[in-house]
Amino acid sequence: MSASPNAAQIAYWNGPIGQAWAKHQEKRDRDHAGITAPLMEWAAAKPNEAVLDIGCGAGTTTLMLAARVGPNGKAVGIDLSGPMLELARKRAEAARSNAQFVQADAAEYGFEKQVFDLGFSQLGVMFFADPVAAFVNIRRTLKKRARIAFACWRSPAEHLWASIPESTARPFLPAAPPADPNAPGRFSLRLPDRIKQVLGGAGFCAIEIEKLDARTFAGATPEEAASSVIDSGPLQRNLANADEATRQRVREAVTERLSAEVGPDGIFLTSAAWLVRALT
Ligand SMILES: C[S@@+](CC[C@H](N)C(=O)[O-])C[C@H]1O[C@@H](n2cnc3c(N)ncnc32)[C@H](O)[C@@H]1O
């Protein structure tokens, strides 16, 4: 897979981040629960449908979709990440689920044509080097008048889960060169116009976009919340190249900043997402 345009993402999701996501799968699922429930309703998978879960990670939503479509339906998860899919397969076996998993790049995979009623994704479609080409490839495996339904993040300014730790850490880290905001990454689909341009360019129609603010549990204490927000995202990658003293200073600063967010039930941060739906 290394000559792929998505090679950087393949390395990223098969490296320490992919391993950390697999290791902390239950925590990640709790973090995303405020997105998962409304997204499931938004996608509305029905009994007997065939569903493709794009960027399925450790398979939580694929297992849920498999339960929704039932024994005569089909739920297939596709993901780049070996560590997460290994866990997904174990979970499917333990749950006696008929969910299936494929390790491949959804942007390039040679899918069978027109087999799925629903393309679904929880936060797995923002990482394509060429998003229009990727959605064209995905659209080919959806039936005529099938739907795609996914969640993606809104802008970092609204998504406090990401922006609080990253802005707090910034003074301690070397200045990063200005990044292309549309480059593959969490926020590449942060603008509704871009979502429409990408999906429309790939041939989808009847595009609907709705705001979703989820209150996401970060931790019971500032220390726990700091570990959670640092270890689950790009900050971990930035800190991997920092010396121990810098890592410690960042952790202390993020912990202190998050202590301002402690409420009666612990620390909750806003996760700001779009729910998106379109037809083939
Ligand atoms: C933010 S995680 C979300 C995982 C899972 N859907 C969840 O909600 O826990 C993004 C996932 O998308 C996957 N991914 C990124 N680019 C992909 C691609 N081109 N094809 C397949 N999966 C991809 C990653 O490996 C990762 O598992």
The ligand as a Gaussian input file, in Angstrom:
#p B3LYP/6-31G(d) Opt

LIG

0 1
 C      -11.058000       9.210000      13.756000
 S      -10.913000       7.498000      13.406000
 C      -12.592000       6.960000      13.560000
 C      -12.708000       5.474000      13.766000
 C      -14.134000       4.959000      14.005000
 N      -15.022000       5.242000      12.906000
 C      -14.674000       5.517000      15.295000
 O      -15.606000       6.327000      15.248000
 O      -14.157000       5.148000      16.364000
 C      -10.673000       7.535000      11.642000
 C      -10.565000       6.172000      11.019000
 O      -10.562000       6.324000       9.593000
 C       -9.639000       5.394000       9.060000
 N       -9.252000       5.851000       7.719000
 C       -8.610000       7.000000       7.397000
 N       -8.424000       7.070000       6.070000
 C       -8.967000       5.945000       5.535000
 C       -9.059000       5.420000       4.214000
 N       -8.548000       6.092000       3.174000
 N       -9.667000       4.224000       4.024000
 C      -10.142000       3.519000       5.083000
 N      -10.074000       3.964000       6.363000
 C       -9.497000       5.155000       6.586000
 C       -8.517000       5.364000      10.072000
 O       -7.707000       4.225000       9.953000
 C       -9.283000       5.438000      11.380000
 O       -9.591000       4.170000      11.872000

